[in-house]
Amino acid sequence: MIYVVRHGQTDWNKEGRLQGRRGLPLNETGIRQAEEVRDRLREIRFDAVFSSPQERAVQTAEIAGGKRAIVDPRLDVFDLGEADGLRREEVRLAGAVPDPGLYAGVEEIRSFIGRVFAFMRELESQVDVREANVLLSGHRCTTGAIGAYYEGIPEDGNILRYSSGNGKFKVYPVR
């Protein structure tokens, strides 16, 4: 089974800021949320734990999964470019992402989805993963993209509908 967890809370989550690659580590609440995931999954022995390279995701992965995380850049957070760190109400969106016409460096959504899907295809192609329990730790966008990998990309393209809240997880079968 694939267990997909969104990192616990950070101060920027609490402040309502967009949090990309300039994000913060977990705050006390975030650590507690990761510990609650660990406690809920206590009966699961993870064969592998993978994480985004962001510190908050690695912290969550290692607390919840009980072992050192394998960092994979394909699980990295969507690059928000110049909108990273701004308050949500300050940001002009183009759909679900900051408007790339206004903020330099915003990642192209298809590219983001493509890299997450490539990770998932590679993971599922490994024969031994079919019998394994794997924990993946990421972000709102990452958990949404993994959900879209299993559920399909919604007609409106908003993959965030599949995402998890801070310190929450979803479970998917290996295909």
N, C-alpha and C positions, 0 to 999 in steps of 0.2 A: 504494500500500500504506500501511497505517496501522501505525506502529511505536510501541508503548506501553511506556514505560520507567518503572520505579519509581525514585524518587530514591535516591541513594547513602546510605550509612550516616551517621548523626549520633551524637553521644554518647548521646542518649536511646535510640536503637535499641540501642546497645551495652549500656546499663544495664537494658534490658528495661522501659522506661517507655512508656506509651501516649503517642503523639505526635500531637497534633492541631494546632490553630491557634496554640498557644504554642510550637511546636517550634523546634528549633535549626537552624543552617546545617550544611552538610556538614562532617564531620571529615576528617582526612587520608585515612582509608580510603575515605570516601565520594567524595572528589575522585578518588582513584585508580580507584574503581569506575566513575565517570562517564567517565573517560578510557579505560577498557577498553571501555565501550560504544561510544564514539567510534571506537576502533581497530577494533572488530569490524564497525562499520557504515561504515568508511572509503570503500567503493565506492559508497555511497548518497549522492546529492545530494538534500537535503531542500528541498522547495518551500515548506514552512511548518513552523514549530516552535511548538507551543502548550504552555502550562504552567499548573498550579495557581499561585495567587498566593503560595504559601509559598516562602520563600527557598531551601530545600533542593531543591525541585522546579525552580525557575527556574535555579539553579546547574547542576543535572543536565541540564536541557534545553539550556542554552547550551553547556555543555562537549560533550555528546554530539552535539548537532545542528549545532554549528558556526555558529550564527547567533543573533541576538537573538530571544528567545521572546516570543510574543504571549500575554499573561496573560489567562486567562478564569476568572472566579469560579465558573463551573459545574464546573470541574475541581478546585475546592478540596477539601481533606481533609474527611472526615466530622467534624462538630463534636462533640467528646467532652464538651463542657460542663465541669463541675467535675471530671470524671475525667481531664482532660488533664494529663499529666505524672506521674500516679501509676504506681507499679510494677504490672506486670500481675497479680502475685499478690495485690495489695491491692484489686483492683477486682472488684466483684460484677457479673456479666454477666447480661443478659437475652438469651439467644441469643448472637450474636457481638458485641453492643454493650454498653456500660455500661448498667446498669439505670437508665432515666430516672426511676424512682420514688425512687431514692437520690441521683442526681446531677442537679442542675439544669442545663438548657441542652443536654442531649443531643439531637442532631438526630434527627428521625424518619427511619427507614431508607427508607421509600417516597419521601419527599421527596428524600432524597439520590440515590437511584437515578434518580428522575424528572429531576433537574437534569443528571446525567451523560448520561442517554439523550437529553435535549433537545439537549445540545451535539452528541452524535454524529449525531442526525438532521439537525441544521442543517449540520454539516460534510459529511455525505454528500449533502446536497441540492445542494451546489455542483457545478456541471457540471465545472469544471476539476479538481476533486479526483480524479476517476476515473482520470486519467492521472498523478497526482502521488504523491510520497512525502511523508508527513506524520508528524512525530514528536510524540507526546503524552507529557508528563512529569507524573507524579502520584505517588500514594501507594498503599499496600497496598489501601485501600478503593477508590480510583479505578481502579487497574488491574483490580481485581476486578469493578467495575461495568462497565467497558468490555468485559471478557471476557464478562460476562453479557449484554451488548448483542448480542454475536455468537453466544454459545453457548446463551443462554436462562437464565432465573433457575432455579437448582436447586430441586427439590421442597422441600428443607429451608430454602430461602431464603438459604443461606450462600454469598454471592457471593465470599467471600474465597478459595474454592477455585480461582478463576481468577486470583488475584493473582500478582505476581512478587516475588521476593526483592529486597533492596536492590541497586540497580545492575544489575538484570536486565531483559530486555525480551521482548516477544512481538510477533508480526507477524500482522496481519489484513488480508484483502482488503477493498477498498471494495465495498459491496453495490450 
